[in-house]
C-alpha cells in the first residue's frame, strides 16, 4: 500500500525548537479506521545551554 504525501510543513524557531506536521493519503483505511489519512506531528523543544554543559 503506497501513501501519497499531501502536506508537509516544518518550522524552525529562533530558539532552536522544531515543529513538523506531515499528512499522507492512503488508498484504503488502516485497520480500525474509516478515513484514508495518516498524520504525524513532531515537536522538538529548544535545548537549554545548561543542558549541553552537563
CNS distance restraints for C-alpha pairs under 8 A (distance, minus, plus):
assign (resid   1 and name CA) (resid  26 and name CA) 7.47 0.50 0.50
assign (resid   1 and name CA) (resid  27 and name CA) 6.95 0.50 0.50
assign (resid   2 and name CA) (resid  26 and name CA) 6.80 0.50 0.50
assign (resid   2 and name CA) (resid  27 and name CA) 7.17 0.50 0.50
assign (resid   3 and name CA) (resid  24 and name CA) 5.87 0.50 0.50
assign (resid   3 and name CA) (resid  25 and name CA) 5.61 0.50 0.50
assign (resid   3 and name CA) (resid  26 and name CA) 4.71 0.50 0.50
assign (resid   3 and name CA) (resid  27 and name CA) 6.90 0.50 0.50
assign (resid   4 and name CA) (resid  24 and name CA) 5.33 0.50 0.50
assign (resid   4 and name CA) (resid  25 and name CA) 5.15 0.50 0.50
assign (resid   4 and name CA) (resid  26 and name CA) 6.50 0.50 0.50
assign (resid   5 and name CA) (resid  22 and name CA) 7.73 0.50 0.50
assign (resid   5 and name CA) (resid  23 and name CA) 6.20 0.50 0.50
assign (resid   5 and name CA) (resid  24 and name CA) 4.42 0.50 0.50
assign (resid   5 and name CA) (resid  25 and name CA) 6.44 0.50 0.50
assign (resid   6 and name CA) (resid  22 and name CA) 7.87 0.50 0.50
assign (resid   6 and name CA) (resid  23 and name CA) 5.75 0.50 0.50
assign (resid   6 and name CA) (resid  24 and name CA) 5.31 0.50 0.50
assign (resid   6 and name CA) (resid  25 and name CA) 6.46 0.50 0.50
assign (resid   7 and name CA) (resid  21 and name CA) 7.65 0.50 0.50
assign (resid   7 and name CA) (resid  22 and name CA) 5.47 0.50 0.50
assign (resid   7 and name CA) (resid  23 and name CA) 5.07 0.50 0.50
assign (resid   7 and name CA) (resid  24 and name CA) 6.96 0.50 0.50
assign (resid   8 and name CA) (resid  20 and name CA) 7.31 0.50 0.50
assign (resid   8 and name CA) (resid  21 and name CA) 5.73 0.50 0.50
assign (resid   8 and name CA) (resid  22 and name CA) 4.42 0.50 0.50
assign (resid   8 and name CA) (resid  23 and name CA) 6.58 0.50 0.50
assign (resid   9 and name CA) (resid  20 and name CA) 5.60 0.50 0.50
assign (resid   9 and name CA) (resid  21 and name CA) 5.34 0.50 0.50
assign (resid   9 and name CA) (resid  22 and name CA) 6.56 0.50 0.50
assign (resid  10 and name CA) (resid  18 and name CA) 7.20 0.50 0.50
assign (resid  10 and name CA) (resid  19 and name CA) 5.62 0.50 0.50
assign (resid  10 and name CA) (resid  20 and name CA) 4.23 0.50 0.50
assign (resid  10 and name CA) (resid  21 and name CA) 6.53 0.50 0.50
assign (resid  11 and name CA) (resid  18 and name CA) 5.78 0.50 0.50
assign (resid  11 and name CA) (resid  19 and name CA) 5.15 0.50 0.50
assign (resid  11 and name CA) (resid  20 and name CA) 6.37 0.50 0.50
assign (resid  12 and name CA) (resid  16 and name CA) 6.65 0.50 0.50
assign (resid  12 and name CA) (resid  17 and name CA) 6.12 0.50 0.50
assign (resid  12 and name CA) (resid  18 and name CA) 4.76 0.50 0.50
assign (resid  12 and name CA) (resid  19 and name CA) 6.65 0.50 0.50
assign (resid  13 and name CA) (resid  17 and name CA) 5.20 0.50 0.50
assign (resid  13 and name CA) (resid  18 and name CA) 6.16 0.50 0.50
assign (resid  15 and name CA) (resid  46 and name CA) 5.89 0.50 0.50
assign (resid  16 and name CA) (resid  45 and name CA) 7.33 0.50 0.50
assign (resid  16 and name CA) (resid  46 and name CA) 4.85 0.50 0.50
assign (resid  16 and name CA) (resid  47 and name CA) 7.01 0.50 0.50
assign (resid  17 and name CA) (resid  43 and name CA) 7.49 0.50 0.50
assign (resid  17 and name CA) (resid  44 and name CA) 5.47 0.50 0.50
assign (resid  17 and name CA) (resid  45 and name CA) 4.51 0.50 0.50
assign (resid  17 and name CA) (resid  46 and name CA) 4.25 0.50 0.50
assign (resid  17 and name CA) (resid  47 and name CA) 7.66 0.50 0.50
assign (resid  18 and name CA) (resid  42 and name CA) 7.71 0.50 0.50
assign (resid  18 and name CA) (resid  43 and name CA) 5.82 0.50 0.50
assign (resid  18 and name CA) (resid  44 and name CA) 5.07 0.50 0.50
assign (resid  18 and name CA) (resid  45 and name CA) 6.59 0.50 0.50
assign (resid  18 and name CA) (resid  46 and name CA) 7.71 0.50 0.50
assign (resid  19 and name CA) (resid  41 and name CA) 7.62 0.50 0.50
assign (resid  19 and name CA) (resid  42 and name CA) 5.69 0.50 0.50
assign (resid  19 and name CA) (resid  43 and name CA) 4.71 0.50 0.50
assign (resid  19 and name CA) (resid  44 and name CA) 6.54 0.50 0.50
assign (resid  20 and name CA) (resid  41 and name CA) 5.95 0.50 0.50
assign (resid  20 and name CA) (resid  42 and name CA) 5.04 0.50 0.50
assign (resid  20 and name CA) (resid  43 and name CA) 6.64 0.50 0.50
assign (resid  21 and name CA) (resid  39 and name CA) 7.48 0.50 0.50
assign (resid  21 and name CA) (resid  40 and name CA) 5.83 0.50 0.50
assign (resid  21 and name CA) (resid  41 and name CA) 4.71 0.50 0.50
assign (resid  21 and name CA) (resid  42 and name CA) 6.39 0.50 0.50
assign (resid  22 and name CA) (resid  39 and name CA) 5.57 0.50 0.50
assign (resid  22 and name CA) (resid  40 and name CA) 5.19 0.50 0.50
assign (resid  22 and name CA) (resid  41 and name CA) 6.61 0.50 0.50
assign (resid  23 and name CA) (resid  37 and name CA) 6.92 0.50 0.50
assign (resid  23 and name CA) (resid  38 and name CA) 5.75 0.50 0.50
assign (resid  23 and name CA) (resid  39 and name CA) 4.25 0.50 0.50
assign (resid  23 and name CA) (resid  40 and name CA) 6.46 0.50 0.50
assign (resid  24 and name CA) (resid  37 and name CA) 5.71 0.50 0.50
assign (resid  24 and name CA) (resid  38 and name CA) 5.26 0.50 0.50
assign (resid  24 and name CA) (resid  39 and name CA) 6.22 0.50 0.50
assign (resid  25 and name CA) (resid  36 and name CA) 5.71 0.50 0.50
assign (resid  25 and name CA) (resid  37 and name CA) 4.79 0.50 0.50
assign (resid  25 and name CA) (resid  38 and name CA) 6.59 0.50 0.50
assign (resid  26 and name CA) (resid  36 and name CA) 5.04 0.50 0.50
assign (resid  26 and name CA) (resid  37 and name CA) 5.94 0.50 0.50
assign (resid  26 and name CA) (resid  38 and name CA) 7.35 0.50 0.50
assign (resid  27 and name CA) (resid  36 and name CA) 6.72 0.50 0.50
assign (resid  28 and name CA) (resid  35 and name CA) 7.98 0.50 0.50
assign (resid  28 and name CA) (resid  36 and name CA) 5.72 0.50 0.50
assign (resid  29 and name CA) (resid  33 and name CA) 5.77 0.50 0.50
assign (resid  29 and name CA) (resid  34 and name CA) 5.83 0.50 0.50
assign (resid  29 and name CA) (resid  35 and name CA) 5.48 0.50 0.50
assign (resid  29 and name CA) (resid  36 and name CA) 4.57 0.50 0.50
assign (resid  29 and name CA) (resid  37 and name CA) 7.29 0.50 0.50
assign (resid  30 and name CA) (resid  34 and name CA) 7.85 0.50 0.50
assign (resid  30 and name CA) (resid  36 and name CA) 7.40 0.50 0.50
assign (resid  47 and name CA) (resid  51 and name CA) 6.85 0.50 0.50
assign (resid  47 and name CA) (resid  52 and name CA) 7.63 0.50 0.50
assign (resid  48 and name CA) (resid  52 and name CA) 7.01 0.50 0.50
assign (resid  49 and name CA) (resid  53 and name CA) 6.79 0.50 0.50
assign (resid  50 and name CA) (resid  54 and name CA) 6.84 0.50 0.50
